[in-house]
């Protein structure tokens, strides 16, 4: 059973970070940073939906920049 638990732990926490050549904490830090930037873009889009003169291009620019970051990895 400990072998199965070890394999399950590896699949859940380590397999994907290893597939992108990162450790768990390195991948976690990147993913959290990415999530915060997405949240910021979503917030700007939300505010723009209510007050159209604000953040007219900010959300789309942020998403384009994040796409470029992902493509370069």
C-alpha angles and dihedrals in degrees: 000000000000089000090055091048091050091050091047091049089050092049094048101042111016112027098075098042089049090051089060092043096252136117122242096261094042090052092044092052092050093047093048091048090049091048092052091051090049090049090052091050090049091050091051091049090049092051090045090054090058099036107026096191091064125080093359095169104005099097095048091045091051091050091049090051092049090049090053090051091052093046092052093054 
